[in-house]
């Protein structure tokens, strides 16, 4: 019988085996980011039991929904008009049940979001709406370029608002979707919007998940943050730019935007930088980053105080970013570091500041979901504690990658790549053969 190896023994064996594979020219290592939308950020919402998700008939389910809506004060005529021509959408079901691979690397996402065409259009929109944007900005403290950048990122300046009926989409997802409880809440919120007279059901269009208008607000967000800026007694995020900008500004302000501060900047990291500290959830006072040798790209010292974090979405060979509290405010609009970086960089470019100066490791291909799950499983087999093998490379998995990188003498930047996966295969295979 072969002895069972302890965790230290497994690490020692893996390190010894891989030492011969280590080269000074090893390719850089890469992290996968979650490009989730505002709607998908609610995936953790508790779903109804299966029996409640699948009632005897749609008519029976609709009768129960009507009773609930009327019990919340929604007028019968509002409900009946909204559902007069309602249709369950097979396409919405297909999109909801799809398991996206998220195989784009951060630089591919940024290439699509902050391209030259979008920058030029953003500059034009900023100029065309200067007076309106200045008024909203002075009231809320959110800069005009940030408002325009959100607008560009969410709906390509109003051109990509989605072609789905919000009532049809939310009804489909509330009736038989995977997150029925969450979407039932959003559907009832949509009915309250209709009941208020802000928009007729025929004009209430949005994404397949119910994100609406040029701001791509979910109905519950609309009820909290939409504003009638143009004074026509309707909060119209579909067709009124005053309402679009004022509503966006209120949401961003409520998310913690700090007036007079930037979202962050690209920075230079010194040789020997502790990459285990380069994580979104690790914040330090600016003074500590200065002491660690973090510098602006143009030299000198970092300005300002307050907490900040370092992001290296492309590993130690990619660009590095120091992100401040306003970066977190952007992320509350859409909980993705790539999204927040895109909004910040687009705002910078719109106002004439330069784009990213560092080079991405563009030779690195993204791991598929199956490969990410394999990565997590092999890290676990070596005692690196990556957490659940769910295919999502979050902080736990990146920290496990760092532990493995340290064990083989690589830069511990937490960047998971195909080359790193191959080393894991060799290490875990050797451990299995030995024990």
Helices and strands as residue ranges (DSSP letters): H 7-19, G 40-42, H 50-53, H 58-71, H 76-82, H 90-97, H 106-113, H 116-128, H 130-140, H 144-155, E 164-165, H 166-176, H 180-196, G 201-203, E 205-206, H 219-225, H 241-254, E 264-268, G 275-277, E 284-285, H 286-291, E 295-296, E 307-311, E 320-323, H 325-331, H 337-350, H 369-381, H 395-407, H 418-434
